[in-house]
Amino acid sequence: MSSIAFLIYPHQLFEELTTHPKNTIFYLLEDPLYFTQYSFHQQKIMFHRASMKYFADLLIKKNYTVHYLETNELKNYGKLIALLQQQKPDVISYYATTDDWLERKIKSELAMLSSLQVLKSPMFLSDRTLLEKHFREKKHFSMASFYMQQRKNLGLLMNGTKPAGGKWSLDEENRKKLPRQHIPPFPLKLEDNKWKMEAKKYTKQFFEHHYGSSETFHYGVTHAEAKQCLQDFLENRFALFGPYEDAISKDQVYIYHSVLSPYLNTGLLLPEEVIDAVMSYGVKHAVPLNSLEGFIRQVIGWREFMLGLYVYHGRKERTSNFYKHERKLPESFWKGTTGIEPVDTVIRKVHDHAYSHHIERLMVMGNFMLLCEINPHDIYRWFMEFHIDAYDWVMVPNVYSMSQFASGGTATTKPYLSGSNYILKMSDYKKGPWCEIWDALYWRFIDKHKAFFKQNPRLSAMTFHLDKMSEATLLRHHEIAEDFLKNLNH
């Protein structure tokens, strides 16, 4: 009888696989790219291990033959190749991996064994025709126009041909800081199960030297748990997601964010089911439009926009370094001992939860790393290692194109940088010695790249303030900044 070999990687745990023909033999692969390529956070390792073991059990329960290969068995593909040669499948199937390194590895190692069948991944909404139209031939890309087209194509939040509420983006309404003493509800804490307990032991045995702790793990690892987390967000945080999506807090980790990205990025949830649930709940419960639109924009806009940038320009972006930053990322950025309160606070949160929200990533960590002239490759690695939802397809464009402007303006017309005032405005941090250092680094950066900022209409105001600054003040900024950078490695 003919048979199908189906490869499943850690980020491809799609429920639809349980309906495949019974002559399918599944290979669940703990590929080193997801376990040992970097020193991944313990909770990231635990999440992948537990969710994969759960999925293997689910397939076995459905009477499929399953081969589970651990990461130490995949240092090369020798064992996998031997199993495939024994099976002699008519075809080797797998979902498009959305991972440049992995795709190349599969084709170089396995193409000679059998024909490879690459299926469209349900992890994304956009098909390649749409992405190709928007991304292939251009050099610069507009998220706003892409998002507008997505809304039209999907018929979401539309009044005929016009956007609901009269605007495509209600982002200007979504910039509030948290009120004093306001404590957002903590996301659903899920109980341990056999997969989490096994994964905790596995992680402690082989990855205990990695940053983070498996003891504070509270993420879901099954489809049912992921759906519970979606429902928890809808009922307890969705309505206030919009106003506070840019808020920064010393003590609160998740604020009103959904924390659904780990599940969307591994197949435990699909974007279609999330959008359907969000739209249904939003209409039924009259969720404010700024929260509804703000969330929809993240899923059908930014997420798919990052995919397009990665697929068509990822290789170029990951080798770019517009500002030629070469400073190695110091140990203090791993330990949370930089002496800059907002930076160290985010690092401590990430140690505990393998998560920080998008403004902490962009305007705290990314912003400060840019001002410190850290090499973009080190920054990419930091985000990949520390965040439970970080994968190559989303980190390459987010780091090289967005936060570090390393690609020189592929997807944004200006770098995301600010002085301490933005952090103070959006957070409950108080003024302190860290502000003087942050502002010194900021003005040093503006001064160093003055010609670039002057020629950019959106940035020329920065040089206007610089030109009005006294020579003594500017010199003092340079002295403070240089002293901080000199001691950053200690």
C-alpha positions in Angstrom: 0.0 0.0 0.0 1.3 3.5 -0.9 2.0 5.8 2.0 2.7 9.4 2.7 5.4 10.8 5.0 4.4 14.0 6.7 6.9 16.2 8.4 5.7 18.3 11.4 7.9 21.0 12.9 7.5 22.7 16.3 5.5 25.6 14.8 3.1 23.5 12.7 0.8 21.8 15.2 -2.3 22.2 13.0 -5.5 20.4 14.1 -6.4 19.7 10.5 -3.6 17.1 10.4 -5.8 14.8 12.5 -8.0 14.4 9.4 -5.3 13.3 7.0 -5.5 9.8 5.3 -4.7 7.0 7.6 -1.8 5.8 5.4 0.0 9.0 6.5 3.0 8.4 8.7 3.9 11.5 10.8 7.3 12.6 11.8 7.4 15.1 14.6 10.7 16.8 14.6 12.4 18.7 17.4 14.6 20.5 14.8 17.7 22.1 16.4 16.7 25.5 14.9 13.9 25.5 17.5 15.7 23.9 20.4 19.5 24.3 20.3 20.4 26.9 17.6 20.5 29.5 20.4 20.3 29.4 24.2 16.5 29.7 24.1 14.6 30.7 27.3 13.7 27.7 29.4 10.0 28.4 28.9 10.3 28.5 25.1 11.9 25.1 25.2 9.3 23.8 27.6 6.5 25.2 25.4 7.7 23.5 22.3 8.4 20.2 24.1 5.0 20.0 25.8 3.0 21.1 22.8 4.8 18.6 20.5 4.4 15.7 22.9 0.7 16.6 23.3 0.3 16.6 19.5 2.1 13.3 19.1 -0.3 11.8 21.6 -3.3 13.3 19.8 -2.2 11.8 16.5 -1.5 8.4 18.1 -5.0 8.5 19.7 -6.4 9.0 16.1 -4.6 5.8 15.1 -1.8 7.3 13.1 1.8 6.0 13.1 4.0 8.6 14.6 7.8 8.9 14.8 9.0 11.5 17.3 12.6 12.6 16.9 14.2 14.5 19.7 16.6 17.4 19.0 19.7 15.3 19.8 18.6 12.8 17.1 18.4 15.6 14.5 21.9 17.2 14.7 22.0 15.9 11.2 19.1 14.2 9.4 20.7 10.8 9.4 18.1 9.0 11.6 15.2 10.8 9.8 16.6 9.7 6.4 17.0 6.1 7.6 13.3 6.0 8.7 12.1 7.5 5.4 14.2 5.1 3.4 12.6 2.3 5.4 9.1 3.6 4.8 9.7 4.4 1.1 6.9 6.9 0.9 5.4 8.0 -2.5 5.6 11.6 -1.3 7.1 13.6 1.6 4.7 16.3 2.6 5.0 19.2 4.8 3.6 22.7 5.3 5.5 25.7 4.0 7.8 26.3 7.0 8.1 30.1 6.7 11.7 29.6 7.8 14.4 30.3 5.3 17.1 28.1 7.0 14.7 25.2 7.6 13.4 25.3 4.0 16.9 25.1 2.6 17.8 22.2 5.0 14.7 20.1 4.0 15.4 20.5 0.3 19.1 19.8 0.6 18.7 16.7 2.8 15.5 15.1 1.7 14.8 16.0 -2.0 16.7 13.0 -3.3 14.5 10.5 -1.3 11.1 11.2 -2.8 9.1 14.0 -4.3 8.5 16.9 -1.9 5.0 18.2 -1.5 4.8 21.7 0.1 1.4 22.7 1.4 0.1 26.2 2.1 0.4 26.9 5.8 -2.8 27.7 7.6 -0.7 29.9 9.9 -1.3 32.9 7.7 -4.3 34.5 5.8 -2.5 35.9 2.8 -1.7 33.7 -0.2 1.5 34.2 -2.2 -0.3 35.9 -5.1 -1.4 38.8 -2.8 2.0 39.0 -1.1 3.9 38.9 -4.4 1.8 41.8 -5.8 2.6 44.0 -2.8 6.2 43.0 -2.0 8.2 41.5 -4.9 9.1 44.4 -7.1 9.1 47.3 -4.7 11.9 48.6 -2.6 9.8 50.4 0.0 6.6 49.2 1.6 3.7 50.8 3.3 2.0 48.9 6.1 -1.0 51.4 5.9 -1.7 50.6 2.2 -1.2 46.8 2.8 -3.6 46.9 5.8 -6.2 48.9 3.9 -6.1 46.2 1.1 -6.3 43.4 3.7 -9.5 45.0 5.2 -11.0 45.3 1.7 -10.1 41.8 0.7 -11.4 40.2 3.9 -14.4 42.5 4.2 -13.6 43.3 7.8 -14.9 46.5 9.6 -16.2 47.9 6.3 -19.2 50.1 5.5 -19.4 49.4 1.8 -16.1 50.6 0.4 -15.4 52.8 3.4 -13.8 51.9 6.8 -16.1 51.5 9.8 -15.8 54.6 11.9 -14.5 56.7 9.0 -10.8 55.9 9.5 -8.7 52.9 8.5 -6.6 53.2 11.7 -7.8 54.4 15.1 -4.2 54.3 16.5 -4.4 57.9 17.7 -7.1 56.8 20.2 -4.9 54.0 21.6 -2.1 55.9 23.4 -3.2 56.1 27.0 -1.1 55.3 30.0 -2.5 53.2 32.8 -4.3 55.2 35.5 -2.6 55.2 38.9 -3.3 52.1 41.0 -5.0 50.4 38.0 -4.3 46.6 38.0 -5.3 44.8 34.7 -6.5 41.2 35.1 -3.8 38.6 34.8 -4.2 36.2 31.9 -5.7 32.8 32.6 -3.4 30.6 34.7 -3.7 27.1 33.4 -3.1 24.0 35.5 -0.2 21.6 34.9 -0.9 18.5 32.8 1.2 15.5 31.9 2.9 17.2 28.9 3.9 20.3 30.9 5.3 18.2 33.8 7.3 16.0 31.4 8.5 19.1 29.5 9.6 20.7 32.8 11.7 17.7 33.7 13.2 17.6 30.2 14.0 21.3 30.3 15.6 21.0 33.7 17.6 18.0 32.6 19.0 19.5 29.4 18.6 23.2 29.5 18.8 24.3 33.1 21.8 26.6 32.3 19.6 28.7 30.0 18.1 32.0 31.1 14.5 32.0 32.5 12.8 29.6 34.8 10.4 26.8 34.0 8.7 27.3 37.4 6.7 30.3 36.4 5.4 28.7 33.2 1.7 29.3 32.7 1.1 29.0 28.9 -1.3 26.6 27.2 0.2 23.7 25.2 -2.9 22.2 23.7 -5.5 23.4 21.2 -8.2 23.4 23.9 -6.0 25.4 26.2 -5.2 27.9 23.5 -8.9 28.3 22.8 -9.4 28.9 26.6 -6.8 31.7 26.4 -8.6 33.3 23.5 -11.9 33.3 25.4 -10.2 34.7 28.5 -8.8 37.6 26.4 -12.2 38.3 24.9 -14.0 38.3 28.2 -11.5 40.0 30.4 -9.1 42.2 28.4 -10.4 42.8 24.9 -12.6 45.9 25.6 -9.6 47.9 27.0 -7.0 46.5 24.7 -7.2 49.5 22.4 -6.8 52.4 24.8 -3.9 50.8 26.6 -2.1 48.9 23.9 0.9 51.3 24.0 1.0 51.7 27.8 4.1 50.7 29.7 4.1 49.5 33.3 6.8 48.8 35.8 4.8 46.0 37.5 2.3 44.7 34.9 3.6 42.3 32.3 0.6 41.8 30.0 -1.7 44.8 30.7 -4.6 44.2 28.2 -2.6 42.4 25.5 -4.0 39.1 24.2 -0.9 37.0 24.6 -2.1 34.8 21.8 1.0 35.1 19.6 2.6 31.9 21.0 -0.5 29.9 19.9 -0.8 31.7 16.5 2.8 31.1 15.8 2.7 27.4 16.5 -0.6 26.4 15.0 -2.5 25.9 18.3 -4.7 28.8 17.1 -5.3 29.9 13.5 -5.7 33.5 12.4 -9.1 32.8 10.9 -10.5 31.3 14.1 -9.1 34.2 16.1 -10.6 36.8 13.7 -13.9 35.1 13.6 -14.1 34.9 17.4 -13.0 38.5 17.8 -15.5 39.9 15.3 -18.3 37.8 16.7 -17.6 38.7 20.3 -16.9 42.4 19.4 -20.3 42.8 17.7 -22.3 40.9 20.3 -20.8 42.7 23.2 -20.4 46.2 21.6 -16.6 46.2 22.1 -15.3 49.7 21.4 -14.2 50.2 17.8 -10.7 51.3 18.7 -10.1 48.0 20.6 -11.6 46.0 17.8 -9.8 47.7 15.0 -6.5 47.9 16.9 -6.6 44.1 17.5 -7.6 43.3 13.9 -4.8 45.5 12.6 -2.2 43.4 14.6 -3.5 40.1 13.1 -4.3 40.9 9.5 -2.0 43.9 9.2 1.3 43.8 11.0 1.5 40.0 11.2 0.9 39.4 7.5 3.0 42.5 6.6 6.0 40.9 8.5 5.4 37.7 6.5 5.6 39.5 3.2 8.8 41.4 4.2 10.4 38.1 5.3 9.5 36.0 2.3 10.5 38.5 -0.3 13.3 40.5 1.4 14.3 38.6 4.5 17.7 37.5 3.1 18.7 41.0 2.2 17.4 42.5 5.4 19.2 40.1 7.7 22.5 41.0 6.1 21.9 44.8 6.3 23.4 47.2 8.8 22.5 50.8 7.7 24.1 52.6 10.6 27.1 50.1 10.7 26.6 49.4 14.4 29.2 46.8 15.6 29.0 47.0 19.4 28.6 43.5 20.9 25.6 43.1 23.1 26.9 43.2 26.7 26.1 40.6 29.4 24.1 43.3 31.2 21.4 43.1 28.6 21.0 39.4 29.4 21.1 39.8 33.1 19.2 43.0 33.5 22.0 45.0 35.0 22.4 47.9 32.6 21.5 50.5 35.3 18.7 51.8 33.1 15.5 51.2 35.1 13.0 50.6 32.3 15.4 48.4 30.4 16.3 46.3 33.4 12.7 46.0 34.4 11.7 44.6 31.0 14.6 42.1 31.1 13.5 40.9 34.5 9.9 40.4 33.2 11.2 38.4 30.2 13.3 36.3 32.6 10.1 35.4 34.5 7.6 35.1 31.6 9.5 34.8 28.3 7.4 37.7 27.1 7.3 41.5 26.8 4.6 43.4 24.9 5.2 45.2 21.6 5.9 48.7 22.9 8.4 47.3 25.4 10.1 45.5 22.6 10.1 48.4 20.2 10.3 51.6 22.3 12.2 50.3 25.4 14.5 47.5 24.3 14.8 48.2 20.6 15.0 51.9 21.1 17.7 51.7 23.7 19.7 49.1 21.8 19.7 51.4 18.8 21.0 54.3 20.8 23.7 52.1 22.2 24.7 51.1 18.7 24.4 47.4 19.3 25.1 45.1 16.3 21.7 44.2 14.8 22.7 40.5 14.7 23.1 40.4 18.4 19.8 42.1 18.9 18.1 39.6 16.7 19.6 36.8 18.8 18.4 38.5 22.0 14.8 38.6 20.9 14.9 35.1 19.4 16.3 33.6 22.7 14.2 35.5 25.2 10.7 35.5 23.7 8.3 32.6 23.6 6.7 33.9 20.4 9.9 34.8 18.4 10.6 33.1 15.1 12.8 33.9 12.2 10.0 35.1 9.9 8.8 37.7 12.4 12.2 38.7 14.0 14.1 39.4 10.8 11.7 42.2 9.7 11.0 43.4 13.2 14.6 43.8 14.1 16.4 44.7 10.9 13.6 46.7 9.3 11.6 48.1 12.2 13.4 48.6 15.5 17.0 49.0 14.3 16.4 50.6 10.8 19.2 48.3 9.7 17.6 47.9 6.2 17.7 51.7 5.8 13.9 52.2 5.4 12.4 49.2 3.8 9.2 49.3 5.7 9.4 52.5 7.8 10.5 56.0 6.8 12.2 56.7 10.1 13.9 54.8 12.9 11.9 54.2 16.1 13.9 56.2 18.7 13.1 58.6 21.4 14.4 60.3 24.5 13.3 59.4 28.0 10.3 61.7 27.8 8.3 59.2 25.7 8.9 56.5 28.3 7.8 58.8 31.1 4.8 59.9 29.1 3.5 56.3 28.5 4.5 54.7 31.8 4.6 54.9 35.6 8.4 55.2 35.7 9.7 58.2 37.6 12.4 60.6 36.5 15.8 59.4 37.7 19.5 59.1 36.8 18.5 56.8 33.9 16.8 59.7 32.1 20.0 61.7 31.9 21.8 58.8 30.3 19.0 57.9 27.9 18.7 61.5 26.8 22.5 61.8 26.4 22.5 58.8 24.2 19.6 60.1 22.2 21.2 63.5 21.4 24.5 61.9 20.7 22.8 59.7 18.1 20.9 62.6 16.5 24.1 64.6 16.4 26.1 61.8 14.9 23.5 61.2 12.2 22.5 64.9 11.8 22.8 64.8 8.0 20.4 61.8 7.7 17.9 63.4 10.0 18.0 66.8 8.3 17.2 65.3 4.9 14.1 63.5 6.2 11.1 65.7 6.5 9.6 63.6 9.2 12.8 63.9 11.3 14.0 67.4 10.7 12.3 68.7 13.9 14.9 66.7 15.9 17.8 68.6 14.3 15.9 71.9 14.9 16.1 71.3 18.6 19.7 70.1 18.3 20.7 73.3 16.5 19.2 75.4 19.3 21.1 73.5 21.9 24.1 75.2 23.4 27.6 73.8 22.6 28.2 73.1 26.3 24.9 71.2 26.7 25.7 69.0 23.6 29.2 68.4 24.8 27.8 67.3 28.2 25.4 64.9 26.5 28.4 63.4 24.5 30.4 63.0 27.7 27.6 61.2 29.6 26.8 59.0 26.7 30.4 58.0 26.0 31.1 57.3 29.7 28.0 55.0 29.8 29.0 53.2 26.6 32.5 52.7 27.8 31.4 51.0 31.0 28.5 49.1 29.5 30.4 45.8 29.2 31.2 45.8 32.9 
